Amino acid sequence: MVFAGYRITSKRGYRGNSYHAGTDMVKKKGGVNAPIEAFTGGKVIHAGWGATGSGLGGYGNVVVVEDKNGRAQIYGHLHSVSVKKGQTIKKGQIIGKQGNTGDSNGAHLHYEVRKSSKANYGWRKDREASTLDPASYLKQFYASEKPTGTYTVKKGDTLSHIAKRYGTTVSKLAKINNIKDPNLIRVGQKIKLSGKSTDFKVGQKVKIKSSAKKYATGETIPSWVKKQTHTIQQVTTTKVLLKEIFSWVKKSDIK
């Protein structure tokens, strides 16, 4: 779910005779002044009041982010902004606080994706033709990016939400982070978004690191053993048993 933590109040589409170009949503916790995080990284090309005739009239306090595709991402009706024009921001960075400024009837976020970020921030009279569906766009955007770094679990997060947000799967995150039960993650936990799993399995082909010096039982590891591929026969919490040499090796010494 790309809008995890929000309640959708109005989607992109016709509302009576007018076309609503974005998605309206309310942060589930925080009300006015709830922090609004950027859905993607990019460059801030506007941060402040949306003046009439600028392409941002009626949006109140608004932040416009130009993303890597040249699209203008609009964050409207903010109570206040936390970034400056010209600033490069990262996904998840707080760009302002949820508000009720401009042509608004309650505290919420109006999020809109315009096809262009150029003249008038991509505003066109034909609102349908000049904008994209926000949810669909973000799903494609995330799918095109290989997740990197780590994510800190927040209250209300699930591994499923994190996987969808970063374009990966629950099984991959569980494997990378050696999570036995995907339903049990805790607030503040660091989740690796990419990398190799440290959860070894029986039958897996592995090698011993060249830096390894001793087996788990204390004997010296011969250099020729480190150059061969071995099959894991048994796994414990801290070590593995290699079938071909029938020796226990520390997990930290396996690559």
KOLKE-614115 format. One record per residue (C-alpha): y negated, z, x; residue in three letters; residue number from 1. Coordinates in nm, 3 decimals. Example, Ala and Ser with C-alpha at 12.3 -4.5 7.8 and 13.67 -1.06 7.14 Angstrom:
<r><py>0.450</py><pz>0.780</pz><px>1.230</px><r>Ala</r><k>1</k></r>
<r><py>0.106</py><pz>0.714</pz><px>1.367</px><r>Ser</r><k>2</k></r>
//
This chain:
<r><py>0.000</py><pz>0.000</pz><px>0.000</px><r>Met</r><k>1</k></r>
<r><py>-0.316</py><pz>-0.118</pz><px>0.175</px><r>Val</r><k>2</k></r>
<r><py>-0.538</py><pz>0.113</pz><px>-0.030</px><r>Phe</r><k>3</k></r>
<r><py>-0.339</py><pz>0.433</pz><px>0.021</px><r>Ala</r><k>4</k></r>
<r><py>-0.546</py><pz>0.738</pz><px>-0.068</px><r>Gly</r><k>5</k></r>
<r><py>-0.754</py><pz>0.550</pz><px>-0.326</px><r>Tyr</r><k>6</k></r>
<r><py>-0.736</py><pz>0.505</pz><px>-0.703</px><r>Arg</r><k>7</k></r>
<r><py>-0.818</py><pz>0.148</pz><px>-0.807</px><r>Ile</r><k>8</k></r>
<r><py>-1.069</py><pz>0.139</pz><px>-1.093</px><r>Thr</r><k>9</k></r>
<r><py>-1.152</py><pz>-0.232</pz><px>-1.111</px><r>Ser</r><k>10</k></r>
<r><py>-0.993</py><pz>-0.533</pz><px>-0.943</px><r>Lys</r><k>11</k></r>
<r><py>-1.144</py><pz>-0.866</pz><px>-0.842</px><r>Arg</r><k>12</k></r>
<r><py>-1.180</py><pz>-1.099</pz><px>-1.140</px><r>Gly</r><k>13</k></r>
<r><py>-1.379</py><pz>-1.167</pz><px>-1.454</px><r>Tyr</r><k>14</k></r>
<r><py>-1.538</py><pz>-0.875</pz><px>-1.637</px><r>Arg</r><k>15</k></r>
<r><py>-1.676</py><pz>-1.030</pz><px>-1.953</px><r>Gly</r><k>16</k></r>
<r><py>-1.889</py><pz>-1.330</pz><px>-1.853</px><r>Asn</r><k>17</k></r>
<r><py>-1.946</py><pz>-1.220</pz><px>-1.494</px><r>Ser</r><k>18</k></r>
<r><py>-1.716</py><pz>-1.239</pz><px>-1.195</px><r>Tyr</r><k>19</k></r>
<r><py>-1.646</py><pz>-0.917</pz><px>-1.006</px><r>His</r><k>20</k></r>
<r><py>-1.600</py><pz>-1.030</pz><px>-0.646</px><r>Ala</r><k>21</k></r>
<r><py>-1.434</py><pz>-0.722</pz><px>-0.500</px><r>Gly</r><k>22</k></r>
<r><py>-1.217</py><pz>-0.421</pz><px>-0.572</px><r>Thr</r><k>23</k></r>
<r><py>-1.365</py><pz>-0.092</pz><px>-0.692</px><r>Asp</r><k>24</k></r>
<r><py>-1.179</py><pz>0.219</pz><px>-0.585</px><r>Met</r><k>25</k></r>
<r><py>-1.227</py><pz>0.594</pz><px>-0.574</px><r>Val</r><k>26</k></r>
<r><py>-1.115</py><pz>0.813</pz><px>-0.287</px><r>Lys</r><k>27</k></r>
<r><py>-0.863</py><pz>1.048</pz><px>-0.442</px><r>Lys</r><k>28</k></r>
<r><py>-1.005</py><pz>1.347</pz><px>-0.259</px><r>Lys</r><k>29</k></r>
<r><py>-1.362</py><pz>1.427</pz><px>-0.167</px><r>Gly</r><k>30</k></r>
<r><py>-1.574</py><pz>1.270</pz><px>-0.441</px><r>Gly</r><k>31</k></r>
<r><py>-1.927</py><pz>1.195</pz><px>-0.328</px><r>Val</r><k>32</k></r>
<r><py>-1.937</py><pz>1.229</pz><px>0.051</px><r>Asn</r><k>33</k></r>
<r><py>-1.566</py><pz>1.150</pz><px>0.092</px><r>Ala</r><k>34</k></r>
<r><py>-1.533</py><pz>0.969</pz><px>0.427</px><r>Pro</r><k>35</k></r>
<r><py>-1.473</py><pz>0.595</pz><px>0.408</px><r>Ile</r><k>36</k></r>
<r><py>-1.266</py><pz>0.446</pz><px>0.690</px><r>Glu</r><k>37</k></r>
<r><py>-1.279</py><pz>0.082</pz><px>0.796</px><r>Ala</r><k>38</k></r>
<r><py>-0.977</py><pz>-0.116</pz><px>0.677</px><r>Phe</r><k>39</k></r>
<r><py>-0.990</py><pz>-0.332</pz><px>0.992</px><r>Thr</r><k>40</k></r>
<r><py>-1.180</py><pz>-0.345</pz><px>1.315</px><r>Gly</r><k>41</k></r>
<r><py>-1.474</py><pz>-0.576</pz><px>1.374</px><r>Gly</r><k>42</k></r>
<r><py>-1.846</py><pz>-0.596</pz><px>1.443</px><r>Lys</r><k>43</k></r>
<r><py>-2.102</py><pz>-0.429</pz><px>1.217</px><r>Val</r><k>44</k></r>
<r><py>-2.353</py><pz>-0.695</pz><px>1.112</px><r>Ile</r><k>45</k></r>
<r><py>-2.535</py><pz>-0.481</pz><px>0.854</px><r>His</r><k>46</k></r>
<r><py>-2.562</py><pz>-0.107</pz><px>0.801</px><r>Ala</r><k>47</k></r>
<r><py>-2.814</py><pz>0.030</pz><px>0.553</px><r>Gly</r><k>48</k></r>
<r><py>-2.978</py><pz>-0.057</pz><px>0.223</px><r>Trp</r><k>49</k></r>
<r><py>-2.889</py><pz>-0.391</pz><px>0.066</px><r>Gly</r><k>50</k></r>
<r><py>-3.225</py><pz>-0.557</pz><px>0.001</px><r>Ala</r><k>51</k></r>
<r><py>-3.274</py><pz>-0.789</pz><px>-0.297</px><r>Thr</r><k>52</k></r>
<r><py>-3.228</py><pz>-1.154</pz><px>-0.196</px><r>Gly</r><k>53</k></r>
<r><py>-3.034</py><pz>-1.072</pz><px>0.120</px><r>Ser</r><k>54</k></r>
<r><py>-2.693</py><pz>-1.134</pz><px>-0.029</px><r>Gly</r><k>55</k></r>
<r><py>-2.648</py><pz>-0.759</pz><px>-0.057</px><r>Leu</r><k>56</k></r>
<r><py>-2.886</py><pz>-0.676</pz><px>-0.341</px><r>Gly</r><k>57</k></r>
<r><py>-2.750</py><pz>-0.414</pz><px>-0.579</px><r>Gly</r><k>58</k></r>
<r><py>-2.494</py><pz>-0.284</pz><px>-0.329</px><r>Tyr</r><k>59</k></r>
<r><py>-2.703</py><pz>0.020</pz><px>-0.238</px><r>Gly</r><k>60</k></r>
<r><py>-2.617</py><pz>0.160</pz><px>0.102</px><r>Asn</r><k>61</k></r>
<r><py>-2.377</py><pz>-0.097</pz><px>0.239</px><r>Val</r><k>62</k></r>
<r><py>-2.189</py><pz>-0.171</pz><px>0.559</px><r>Val</r><k>63</k></r>
<r><py>-2.085</py><pz>-0.527</pz><px>0.641</px><r>Val</r><k>64</k></r>
<r><py>-1.817</py><pz>-0.582</pz><px>0.905</px><r>Val</r><k>65</k></r>
<r><py>-1.747</py><pz>-0.923</pz><px>1.054</px><r>Glu</r><k>66</k></r>
<r><py>-1.376</py><pz>-0.932</pz><px>1.137</px><r>Asp</r><k>67</k></r>
<r><py>-1.182</py><pz>-1.140</pz><px>1.390</px><r>Lys</r><k>68</k></r>
<r><py>-1.145</py><pz>-1.421</pz><px>1.133</px><r>Asn</r><k>69</k></r>
<r><py>-1.519</py><pz>-1.450</pz><px>1.075</px><r>Gly</r><k>70</k></r>
<r><py>-1.493</py><pz>-1.297</pz><px>0.728</px><r>Arg</r><k>71</k></r>
<r><py>-1.752</py><pz>-1.051</pz><px>0.596</px><r>Ala</r><k>72</k></r>
<r><py>-1.599</py><pz>-0.727</pz><px>0.473</px><r>Gln</r><k>73</k></r>
<r><py>-1.838</py><pz>-0.546</pz><px>0.239</px><r>Ile</r><k>74</k></r>
<r><py>-1.835</py><pz>-0.169</pz><px>0.186</px><r>Tyr</r><k>75</k></r>
<r><py>-2.081</py><pz>-0.104</pz><px>-0.096</px><r>Gly</r><k>76</k></r>
<r><py>-2.247</py><pz>0.182</pz><px>-0.290</px><r>His</r><k>77</k></r>
<r><py>-2.209</py><pz>0.426</pz><px>-0.002</px><r>Leu</r><k>78</k></r>
<r><py>-2.382</py><pz>0.763</pz><px>-0.012</px><r>His</r><k>79</k></r>
<r><py>-2.469</py><pz>0.719</pz><px>0.356</px><r>Ser</r><k>80</k></r>
<r><py>-2.368</py><pz>0.504</pz><px>0.654</px><r>Val</r><k>81</k></r>
<r><py>-2.225</py><pz>0.630</pz><px>0.984</px><r>Ser</r><k>82</k></r>
<r><py>-2.244</py><pz>0.315</pz><px>1.197</px><r>Val</r><k>83</k></r>
<r><py>-2.517</py><pz>0.087</pz><px>1.330</px><r>Lys</r><k>84</k></r>
<r><py>-2.574</py><pz>-0.287</pz><px>1.332</px><r>Lys</r><k>85</k></r>
<r><py>-2.423</py><pz>-0.448</pz><px>1.640</px><r>Gly</r><k>86</k></r>
<r><py>-2.162</py><pz>-0.177</pz><px>1.682</px><r>Gln</r><k>87</k></r>
<r><py>-1.797</py><pz>-0.271</pz><px>1.737</px><r>Thr</r><k>88</k></r>
<r><py>-1.566</py><pz>-0.053</pz><px>1.532</px><r>Ile</r><k>89</k></r>
<r><py>-1.194</py><pz>0.008</pz><px>1.511</px><r>Lys</r><k>90</k></r>
<r><py>-0.962</py><pz>0.024</pz><px>1.215</px><r>Lys</r><k>91</k></r>
<r><py>-0.968</py><pz>0.371</pz><px>1.061</px><r>Gly</r><k>92</k></r>
<r><py>-1.312</py><pz>0.456</pz><px>1.199</px><r>Gln</r><k>93</k></r>
<r><py>-1.542</py><pz>0.629</pz><px>0.950</px><r>Ile</r><k>94</k></r>
<r><py>-1.819</py><pz>0.388</pz><px>0.853</px><r>Ile</r><k>95</k></r>
<r><py>-1.988</py><pz>0.597</pz><px>0.583</px><r>Gly</r><k>96</k></r>
<r><py>-1.937</py><pz>0.824</pz><px>0.286</px><r>Lys</r><k>97</k></r>
<r><py>-1.840</py><pz>0.739</pz><px>-0.069</px><r>Gln</r><k>98</k></r>
<r><py>-2.140</py><pz>0.726</pz><px>-0.297</px><r>Gly</r><k>99</k></r>
<r><py>-2.319</py><pz>0.605</pz><px>-0.607</px><r>Asn</r><k>100</k></r>
<r><py>-2.612</py><pz>0.402</pz><px>-0.470</px><r>Thr</r><k>101</k></r>
<r><py>-2.736</py><pz>0.066</pz><px>-0.593</px><r>Gly</r><k>102</k></r>
<r><py>-2.604</py><pz>-0.082</pz><px>-0.919</px><r>Asp</r><k>103</k></r>
<r><py>-2.333</py><pz>0.177</pz><px>-0.966</px><r>Ser</r><k>104</k></r>
<r><py>-2.210</py><pz>0.399</pz><px>-1.249</px><r>Asn</r><k>105</k></r>
<r><py>-2.030</py><pz>0.666</pz><px>-1.049</px><r>Gly</r><k>106</k></r>
<r><py>-1.917</py><pz>0.754</pz><px>-0.700</px><r>Ala</r><k>107</k></r>
<r><py>-1.682</py><pz>0.485</pz><px>-0.571</px><r>His</r><k>108</k></r>
<r><py>-1.633</py><pz>0.221</pz><px>-0.303</px><r>Leu</r><k>109</k></r>
<r><py>-1.685</py><pz>-0.148</pz><px>-0.376</px><r>His</r><k>110</k></r>
<r><py>-1.482</py><pz>-0.337</pz><px>-0.117</px><r>Tyr</r><k>111</k></r>
<r><py>-1.528</py><pz>-0.712</pz><px>-0.099</px><r>Glu</r><k>112</k></r>
<r><py>-1.410</py><pz>-0.985</pz><px>0.139</px><r>Val</r><k>113</k></r>
<r><py>-1.630</py><pz>-1.294</pz><px>0.173</px><r>Arg</r><k>114</k></r>
<r><py>-1.498</py><pz>-1.611</pz><px>0.331</px><r>Lys</r><k>115</k></r>
<r><py>-1.802</py><pz>-1.638</pz><px>0.558</px><r>Ser</r><k>116</k></r>
<r><py>-2.018</py><pz>-1.384</pz><px>0.738</px><r>Ser</r><k>117</k></r>
<r><py>-2.308</py><pz>-1.620</pz><px>0.807</px><r>Lys</r><k>118</k></r>
<r><py>-2.608</py><pz>-1.702</pz><px>0.582</px><r>Ala</r><k>119</k></r>
<r><py>-2.676</py><pz>-1.415</pz><px>0.341</px><r>Asn</r><k>120</k></r>
<r><py>-2.359</py><pz>-1.249</pz><px>0.467</px><r>Tyr</r><k>121</k></r>
<r><py>-2.150</py><pz>-1.519</pz><px>0.299</px><r>Gly</r><k>122</k></r>
<r><py>-2.303</py><pz>-1.474</pz><px>-0.046</px><r>Trp</r><k>123</k></r>
<r><py>-2.266</py><pz>-1.774</pz><px>-0.279</px><r>Arg</r><k>124</k></r>
<r><py>-2.342</py><pz>-1.818</pz><px>-0.646</px><r>Lys</r><k>125</k></r>
<r><py>-1.979</py><pz>-1.908</pz><px>-0.707</px><r>Asp</r><k>126</k></r>
<r><py>-1.840</py><pz>-1.560</pz><px>-0.646</px><r>Arg</r><k>127</k></r>
<r><py>-1.480</py><pz>-1.658</pz><px>-0.710</px><r>Glu</r><k>128</k></r>
<r><py>-1.478</py><pz>-1.951</pz><px>-0.466</px><r>Ala</r><k>129</k></r>
<r><py>-1.665</py><pz>-1.765</pz><px>-0.190</px><r>Ser</r><k>130</k></r>
<r><py>-1.452</py><pz>-1.450</pz><px>-0.182</px><r>Thr</r><k>131</k></r>
<r><py>-1.088</py><pz>-1.352</pz><px>-0.128</px><r>Leu</r><k>132</k></r>
<r><py>-0.868</py><pz>-1.100</pz><px>-0.303</px><r>Asp</r><k>133</k></r>
<r><py>-0.910</py><pz>-0.786</pz><px>-0.086</px><r>Pro</r><k>134</k></r>
<r><py>-0.554</py><pz>-0.653</pz><px>-0.114</px><r>Ala</r><k>135</k></r>
<r><py>-0.390</py><pz>-0.988</pz><px>-0.040</px><r>Ser</r><k>136</k></r>
<r><py>-0.627</py><pz>-1.051</pz><px>0.249</px><r>Tyr</r><k>137</k></r>
<r><py>-0.555</py><pz>-0.715</pz><px>0.412</px><r>Leu</r><k>138</k></r>
<r><py>-0.178</py><pz>-0.762</pz><px>0.379</px><r>Lys</r><k>139</k></r>
<r><py>-0.204</py><pz>-1.095</pz><px>0.561</px><r>Gln</r><k>140</k></r>
<r><py>-0.445</py><pz>-0.948</pz><px>0.816</px><r>Phe</r><k>141</k></r>
<r><py>-0.211</py><pz>-0.661</pz><px>0.900</px><r>Tyr</r><k>142</k></r>
<r><py>0.093</py><pz>-0.889</pz><px>0.915</px><r>Ala</r><k>143</k></r>
<r><py>-0.082</py><pz>-1.100</pz><px>1.180</px><r>Ser</r><k>144</k></r>
<r><py>-0.137</py><pz>-0.800</pz><px>1.406</px><r>Glu</r><k>145</k></r>
<r><py>0.126</py><pz>-0.630</pz><px>1.618</px><r>Lys</r><k>146</k></r>
<r><py>0.077</py><pz>-0.256</pz><px>1.570</px><r>Pro</r><k>147</k></r>
<r><py>-0.012</py><pz>-0.066</pz><px>1.887</px><r>Thr</r><k>148</k></r>
<r><py>-0.104</py><pz>0.288</pz><px>1.980</px><r>Gly</r><k>149</k></r>
<r><py>-0.036</py><pz>0.594</pz><px>1.769</px><r>Thr</r><k>150</k></r>
<r><py>-0.131</py><pz>0.718</pz><px>1.424</px><r>Tyr</r><k>151</k></r>
<r><py>-0.200</py><pz>1.082</pz><px>1.339</px><r>Thr</r><k>152</k></r>
<r><py>-0.042</py><pz>1.183</pz><px>1.009</px><r>Val</r><k>153</k></r>
<r><py>-0.294</py><pz>1.298</pz><px>0.749</px><r>Lys</r><k>154</k></r>
<r><py>-0.241</py><pz>1.500</pz><px>0.432</px><r>Lys</r><k>155</k></r>
<r><py>-0.082</py><pz>1.282</pz><px>0.164</px><r>Gly</r><k>156</k></r>
<r><py>0.058</py><pz>1.027</pz><px>0.411</px><r>Asp</r><k>157</k></r>
<r><py>0.414</py><pz>0.902</pz><px>0.388</px><r>Thr</r><k>158</k></r>
<r><py>0.600</py><pz>0.697</pz><px>0.646</px><r>Leu</r><k>159</k></r>
<r><py>0.612</py><pz>0.416</pz><px>0.390</px><r>Ser</r><k>160</k></r>
<r><py>0.232</py><pz>0.413</pz><px>0.354</px><r>His</r><k>161</k></r>
<r><py>0.187</py><pz>0.412</pz><px>0.732</px><r>Ile</r><k>162</k></r>
<r><py>0.437</py><pz>0.126</pz><px>0.773</px><r>Ala</r><k>163</k></r>
<r><py>0.266</py><pz>-0.088</pz><px>0.508</px><r>Lys</r><k>164</k></r>
<r><py>-0.079</py><pz>-0.015</pz><px>0.648</px><r>Arg</r><k>165</k></r>
<r><py>0.021</py><pz>-0.137</pz><px>0.995</px><r>Tyr</r><k>166</k></r>
<r><py>0.244</py><pz>-0.427</pz><px>0.895</px><r>Gly</r><k>167</k></r>
<r><py>0.573</py><pz>-0.276</pz><px>1.007</px><r>Thr</r><k>168</k></r>
<r><py>0.873</py><pz>-0.109</pz><px>0.841</px><r>Thr</r><k>169</k></r>
<r><py>0.990</py><pz>0.246</pz><px>0.781</px><r>Val</r><k>170</k></r>
<r><py>1.313</py><pz>0.182</pz><px>0.974</px><r>Ser</r><k>171</k></r>
<r><py>1.122</py><pz>0.058</pz><px>1.281</px><r>Lys</r><k>172</k></r>
<r><py>0.887</py><pz>0.357</pz><px>1.282</px><r>Leu</r><k>173</k></r>
<r><py>1.178</py><pz>0.597</pz><px>1.233</px><r>Ala</r><k>174</k></r>
<r><py>1.368</py><pz>0.439</pz><px>1.520</px><r>Lys</r><k>175</k></r>
<r><py>1.072</py><pz>0.430</pz><px>1.760</px><r>Ile</r><k>176</k></r>
<r><py>0.984</py><pz>0.793</pz><px>1.686</px><r>Asn</r><k>177</k></r>
<r><py>1.340</py><pz>0.922</pz><px>1.660</px><r>Asn</r><k>178</k></r>
<r><py>1.274</py><pz>1.045</pz><px>1.306</px><r>Ile</r><k>179</k></r>
<r><py>1.600</py><pz>1.148</pz><px>1.139</px><r>Lys</r><k>180</k></r>
<r><py>1.460</py><pz>1.191</pz><px>0.787</px><r>Asp</r><k>181</k></r>
<r><py>1.174</py><pz>0.947</pz><px>0.698</px><r>Pro</r><k>182</k></r>
<r><py>1.071</py><pz>1.183</pz><px>0.416</px><r>Asn</r><k>183</k></r>
<r><py>0.995</py><pz>1.463</pz><px>0.660</px><r>Leu</r><k>184</k></r>
<r><py>0.675</py><pz>1.402</pz><px>0.853</px><r>Ile</r><k>185</k></r>
<r><py>0.406</py><pz>1.663</pz><px>0.905</px><r>Arg</r><k>186</k></r>
<r><py>0.026</py><pz>1.661</pz><px>0.907</px><r>Val</r><k>187</k></r>
<r><py>-0.100</py><pz>1.616</pz><px>1.263</px><r>Gly</r><k>188</k></r>
<r><py>0.220</py><pz>1.449</pz><px>1.385</px><r>Gln</r><k>189</k></r>
<r><py>0.167</py><pz>1.156</pz><px>1.622</px><r>Lys</r><k>190</k></r>
<r><py>0.349</py><pz>0.842</pz><px>1.508</px><r>Ile</r><k>191</k></r>
<r><py>0.405</py><pz>0.569</pz><px>1.766</px><r>Lys</r><k>192</k></r>
<r><py>0.338</py><pz>0.230</pz><px>1.604</px><r>Leu</r><k>193</k></r>
<r><py>0.526</py><pz>0.023</pz><px>1.861</px><r>Ser</r><k>194</k></r>
<r><py>0.758</py><pz>0.063</pz><px>2.155</px><r>Gly</r><k>195</k></r>
<r><py>1.123</py><pz>0.111</pz><px>2.228</px><r>Lys</r><k>196</k></r>
<r><py>1.341</py><pz>0.367</pz><px>2.060</px><r>Ser</r><k>197</k></r>
<r><py>1.460</py><pz>0.667</pz><px>2.264</px><r>Thr</r><k>198</k></r>
<r><py>1.744</py><pz>0.722</pz><px>2.017</px><r>Asp</r><k>199</k></r>
<r><py>2.052</py><pz>0.594</pz><px>2.201</px><r>Phe</r><k>200</k></r>
<r><py>2.364</py><pz>0.489</pz><px>2.011</px><r>Lys</r><k>201</k></r>
<r><py>2.735</py><pz>0.471</pz><px>2.083</px><r>Val</r><k>202</k></r>
<r><py>2.831</py><pz>0.119</pz><px>2.195</px><r>Gly</r><k>203</k></r>
<r><py>2.480</py><pz>0.042</pz><px>2.322</px><r>Gln</r><k>204</k></r>
<r><py>2.456</py><pz>-0.138</pz><px>2.659</px><r>Lys</r><k>205</k></r>
<r><py>2.224</py><pz>0.038</pz><px>2.903</px><r>Val</r><k>206</k></r>
<r><py>2.137</py><pz>0.074</pz><px>3.272</px><r>Lys</r><k>207</k></r>
<r><py>2.049</py><pz>0.375</pz><px>3.481</px><r>Ile</r><k>208</k></r>
<r><py>1.693</py><pz>0.384</pz><px>3.615</px><r>Lys</r><k>209</k></r>
<r><py>1.655</py><pz>0.316</pz><px>3.987</px><r>Ser</r><k>210</k></r>
<r><py>1.457</py><pz>0.640</pz><px>4.013</px><r>Ser</r><k>211</k></r>
<r><py>1.752</py><pz>0.850</pz><px>3.888</px><r>Ala</r><k>212</k></r>
<r><py>1.905</py><pz>1.072</pz><px>4.157</px><r>Lys</r><k>213</k></r>
<r><py>2.173</py><pz>1.289</pz><px>4.001</px><r>Lys</r><k>214</k></r>
<r><py>2.413</py><pz>1.280</pz><px>3.707</px><r>Tyr</r><k>215</k></r>
<r><py>2.364</py><pz>1.545</pz><px>3.438</px><r>Ala</r><k>216</k></r>
<r><py>2.651</py><pz>1.733</pz><px>3.601</px><r>Thr</r><k>217</k></r>
<r><py>2.473</py><pz>1.750</pz><px>3.937</px><r>Gly</r><k>218</k></r>
<r><py>2.653</py><pz>1.488</pz><px>4.148</px><r>Glu</r><k>219</k></r>
<r><py>2.453</py><pz>1.221</pz><px>4.331</px><r>Thr</r><k>220</k></r>
<r><py>2.439</py><pz>0.880</pz><px>4.160</px><r>Ile</r><k>221</k></r>
<r><py>2.550</py><pz>0.597</pz><px>4.395</px><r>Pro</r><k>222</k></r>
<r><py>2.306</py><pz>0.305</pz><px>4.423</px><r>Ser</r><k>223</k></r>
<r><py>2.569</py><pz>0.052</pz><px>4.308</px><r>Trp</r><k>224</k></r>
<r><py>2.605</py><pz>0.237</pz><px>3.976</px><r>Val</r><k>225</k></r>
<r><py>2.235</py><pz>0.181</pz><px>3.901</px><r>Lys</r><k>226</k></r>
<r><py>2.274</py><pz>-0.196</pz><px>3.932</px><r>Lys</r><k>227</k></r>
<r><py>2.543</py><pz>-0.231</pz><px>3.665</px><r>Gln</r><k>228</k></r>
<r><py>2.536</py><pz>-0.233</pz><px>3.285</px><r>Thr</r><k>229</k></r>
<r><py>2.720</py><pz>0.051</pz><px>3.113</px><r>His</r><k>230</k></r>
<r><py>2.840</py><pz>0.123</pz><px>2.760</px><r>Thr</r><k>231</k></r>
<r><py>2.743</py><pz>0.447</pz><px>2.587</px><r>Ile</r><k>232</k></r>
<r><py>3.056</py><pz>0.627</pz><px>2.471</px><r>Gln</r><k>233</k></r>
<r><py>2.905</py><pz>0.953</pz><px>2.349</px><r>Gln</r><k>234</k></r>
<r><py>2.554</py><pz>1.092</pz><px>2.286</px><r>Val</r><k>235</k></r>
<r><py>2.424</py><pz>1.449</pz><px>2.283</px><r>Thr</r><k>236</k></r>
<r><py>2.074</py><pz>1.587</pz><px>2.245</px><r>Thr</r><k>237</k></r>
<r><py>1.979</py><pz>1.541</pz><px>2.611</px><r>Thr</r><k>238</k></r>
<r><py>2.244</py><pz>1.322</pz><px>2.773</px><r>Lys</r><k>239</k></r>
<r><py>2.483</py><pz>1.029</pz><px>2.725</px><r>Val</r><k>240</k></r>
<r><py>2.837</py><pz>0.962</pz><px>2.843</px><r>Leu</r><k>241</k></r>
<r><py>2.885</py><pz>0.621</pz><px>3.008</px><r>Leu</r><k>242</k></r>
<r><py>3.226</py><pz>0.467</pz><px>2.942</px><r>Lys</r><k>243</k></r>
<r><py>3.278</py><pz>0.260</pz><px>3.257</px><r>Glu</r><k>244</k></r>
<r><py>3.222</py><pz>0.549</pz><px>3.497</px><r>Ile</r><k>245</k></r>
<r><py>3.297</py><pz>0.833</pz><px>3.254</px><r>Phe</r><k>246</k></r>
<r><py>2.992</py><pz>1.023</pz><px>3.370</px><r>Ser</r><k>247</k></r>
<r><py>2.721</py><pz>1.215</pz><px>3.187</px><r>Trp</r><k>248</k></r>
<r><py>2.365</py><pz>1.092</pz><px>3.252</px><r>Val</r><k>249</k></r>
<r><py>2.036</py><pz>1.245</pz><px>3.137</px><r>Lys</r><k>250</k></r>
<r><py>1.866</py><pz>1.047</pz><px>2.859</px><r>Lys</r><k>251</k></r>
<r><py>1.546</py><pz>1.041</pz><px>3.064</px><r>Ser</r><k>252</k></r>
<r><py>1.733</py><pz>0.852</pz><px>3.338</px><r>Asp</r><k>253</k></r>
<r><py>1.852</py><pz>0.573</pz><px>3.106</px><r>Ile</r><k>254</k></r>
<r><py>1.649</py><pz>0.255</pz><px>3.054</px><r>Lys</r><k>255</k></r>
//
